[in-house]
Amino acid sequence: MWTVVACLLPPLILSVFIFGLQTLIITLISVISCVATEAISQKLLNRPITIRDGSAVITGLLLAYIIPPGVPYWIPILGAVMAIYVAKHLLGGIGFNIFNPALIGRAFLLATFPVAMTSAWLVPIRDAAVFKYMGTGIDAVSTATPLYVLKHYGMAAVLEKFGSLSTIYSDFFIGWRPGCIGETSALLLLIGGIYLLYKKYISWHIPVSVIVSVGFFTWVFGGEKLFTGNPILAVLSGGVILGAFFMATDYVTSPTQETGKIIFGAGVGALTVLIRLKGGYPEGVCYAILLMNPLTPALETWFKPKRFAPQKGAEK
């Protein structure tokens, strides 16, 4: 748990430089709220208090990482209560939750406070226009995310707003783009994810299948014609990398068998692209993972190793 926390800290540090100190404040509020809700929930339900295991800290970090940097400070508090108390402890506690708690918290916030959750995007502070506005006492300037621009105005508008493709790729890979607090830097998220792979805390099956399927289906269906979409932009935009390495791989809500993991990840990627292209929201990673979570028991059953399968005639 604490290794995952350590892997998630570099994107937060960069986020402070990109969006300002409010991202650190929001993250601290989210983590403290999750830990406090965990302790209170376990106390109310007469369970041992296990806040030192780090699971609530991870949930708090991930919840903060998937909300916009300009939201009011009470937003992560409500999300923490929904994530920890409702999505985790009312379902039996750690190991028994059906859905990823942090994603349930975000889904609740997005459904309950859609304006706050879809209009609090900030321009990176290095932008010259932002510095100009700061001279007049304005702390930040709101903007649209790349996925929103792409969905509603097309690729030409993305190029006009964010620069040439080479500039977009480099900036998005490093993290200089509008987005949620912890999802912008593909570079730092990949470093953390690769370290988890190296330590064998996760396997490659889900992250790779998520990223490959998002790229493939975007390439096929994401352009004006078939096979004209931009898979690199699709992977670098939104929360694909964060979701692939740190959310879809959750031990409790994802399969344990290799084939099941690949199908699970491919389903997450396909649903992400479907929601992005045809849904009402420009991003779909959150709901894609939540939609695949309930299929985990079925995938576990379908791809159970033969040595654990009932033998013919065993029931006689």
N, C-alpha and C positions, 0 to 999 in steps of 0.2 A: 504493500500500500504506500509506504513512504518513498519507495523508489519511484513509483508513478508520480507522486506529488513532486519530487525533485525534477522529474522530466518535464513537468508542466510549468515549472517556475520561469524558465527562460522566455517563453512567449509572453508571460505577464510583464517581465522587465522591459521587453521591447515595446509592449503595448503602452506602457507609461510614457515612453519617448514618442510614440506615434500619436496618441490621443490625449495625453495629459494625466495629471495625478488622480483625476476622478476614477480612472480605471482601477487603480490600486485601492481606492476607498470602496468602490463597489465590490471588488473581490474580497476584501477583508470583511465587509458586512455580510456577504454571502457565506463565507466560510464560518464566521462566528455564529451566524443564524443557524446554519446546518448543524454545527456541533452542539449548540444550545438546544435545538429542537430534538436532536438525537438523545441527549441526556434527559430532557423532560419527558420525551415519549417513553423511553425505557423505564423511567421512574413511575410514570402513570400506569404502565402495563406490567409492572412488577417483574421487570427483566433486569439482568445484570447490566450495569452501565459500562459500555465498551468504547467510549469516545477516543481512547488512546490507540485503537487499531488503525486509525487513519481513513476509514471508509467515508465518514462524514466529511472529512476535509477534502477528499477527492470529489465528492458530490458537490461541495460548495465551490471548489475551483471550477469544475466543469459547468456548473450552472452559471457562474459569472462569465465564463468564457463564451457562452452561447447567447448572451444578451447584448444589446447595443451599448456603446460606451456613454451615451448621453441620457440614460434612463434616470428617473428619480431614485433616490436612495432607498425608498421603501419597497421598490419592485423586487430586489433579491430576497428581502425578508419574507414576502408572501410566497415567492417561489420556493424558498427553503422549507417552509412549513408543508407545502404540498409535496415536495420531493421526499422529505424525510419521514414525516408523520403519516401522510396518506399513502404514497406510492411504495414506501418501504416497510414501516412498522405495522400499519394496519393489515398488511399482507403477510405478516409473520416475522419481519425483521430480515437481517442480512442473510442471503441464501435462499429466501423464499419469494422475493419480489419477482413479478412476471415481467415488468417493464423497467427500463433504465430510469432510476429516480430523477436524475438531473434533467433528462429529456421530458419526463412528465411535468417537472416544474416549469420548463420552458413552454411546453404545449399549453399548460394552464394559463401562464402569463399572456401568451399570444392570443388565446381565445378570450380572455377576460379583459385585457387591456391592449387591444390591437393597435391603437394610435400610438401609445407610448412605446410599444415594441417594434413598430415599423417606421417611426419617424425620428428616432434618436440617433441616427448615424452621423458621425463627425468626419470632417476632412482631416487627414493627417496634418499635424501642426507644422511640418516642414514646408507645406504649400505656401507659396508667396502671398496668395490672396488672404490666407488666414493671418499671416503676420501683419498684413495691411489692416485687417479688421481689428486685430488686437491693439493696434495703436489708438483705436477709438474706444477702448474699454470692453470690447466684446471678447469673451473668453474662448469661444469656439464657433465654428460655422457648420451647420448641418448640410448634408448632401445625400445623394442616392448611391446605393451600392452598385457594383458592376453588374450583378445578376439582375437587379431591377432595371438598369439601363438597357441591358441586353434583351430582357424579356419584353419590355414595352416599346423600345425604340430601335432595336436591332444593332448589328455589329458596327455599322457606320457610326452610330452615336457613341458606342464604346470607344472606338478609335479617336473620335473627336474629343471626348472628355478625358481619356486617360493616356492618350499618346499612341505612338506606333506599337505594333505587336511586340517588337523586341523590348521596348520600354515597359510595356504592360507585363510581359513575362518576367522580366527582372524585378520590377517593383512588386508584383504580386508574390513572387517566390520569396523575396526577402520579407515582405509584410507591409510595404508602404501603400496601403489601399484602404478605403472605407470597409467596415465590416464589424462583426462582433468582437468583443474584447480579446479573446484568445485564439481566434481562428485565422488571423490574417497572415501569419508568417509560416508558409509551407516549409521553409528551411528549418526553423527551430523545431517545428512539430515533427518533421521527418527525423531529425537528429534524436529527439526523445523516443520516437517510435522505433528507430533502428536499435537504440540501446536496449529497449525492452525486448526486442527480438534477440539481441545478442545474449541477454541474460535468460532467455527462454521463458520469460513471464507471459509472453504471447507468442503465437505462431504467425507465419506469413500468410496463411490461407485467407483469412477475412480481410485484412488490409489490402492485399494485392487484388483480390476479387472485387472489392468495392471500387478501388481506383480504376482498374481495367474496365469494369462494366460501365462506370460513369463515362469514361473516355470513349468507349466503343459506341454506346447508345447515343451519346451526344454527337459523335461523328456521323452516325447513320441518320439520325432524325433531327439534329439540332440546327441544321442550316435551312436555307430557303428551299433547297432541293435535297434529295437523299444523298448521303455521303459527302456533305459539304459543311458539316458542323465543325466547331473548333474544340477538340478534346482537351488540349492543354489548358485553354482558358477555363473550361468547365471544371477541371480538377483543381486549378489554382484559385478559383473563385468560391466563395461560400465556405462551408465547413466540411468539405470532403475529407481532407487530410486529418483534421481533428476527429471527425466521426469515425473514420476508418481505423485509426490506431488506438484511440482512447475511449470510444463509446461502443462501437459495434463489437469490440473484443471483450466486453464485460463478461466475466466468468459465469455469472448467474443467468444472464438473459441471452446467451449465445450458445450454439452447439459445441460439443467437445470432440466429435468425430471429424476427421479431415474433410471428407466429402460433404458432410453437413455444413461445415464452416464455409466451404467454397460456394455452395448453393445459397447459404445465408447471405454472404457478402455480395454475390451476384444479384440477389433479390434486392438488397439495400441499394445497390447502384442503379438497377433498373427502375425501382420506384422513385429514387431521387430524380432521375431524368424525367420520368413521367410527370411528377409533381411540378418540376421546374418548367416543363414545356406546356402542360395542359392545366395545371392547377391554378388556384387564385394567388398563391404566394410564389415569389421568384425562387425561393430556396426550398429544398425538400428533404435534406438529410435527416432532420429531427424526426419527421413523421415516417420516413422510410424505415428507420431503425425501429421505431415503435411498432410499426405494422408487421415487421419481421419477428419481433420479440416473441409473440404468442405462438409462432410456428416452431420455436426451438424444441419443445417436447416431441412434436411430430418428426422433425428432422433427426432427433436422437433415436427415435424408434425405427424410422425407415432405414437408417444407415448404421444400425447397431452391428458390431462385429459378429461374424458367424459363430465364433466360439461362445458367445453369450446368447445366441438364438436358441429357442426350444428345439430339441432334437425330435425327429420323426418318431412317433410312437411313445414319446416321453410321458404323454398325458395318460397312457393306458396303465 
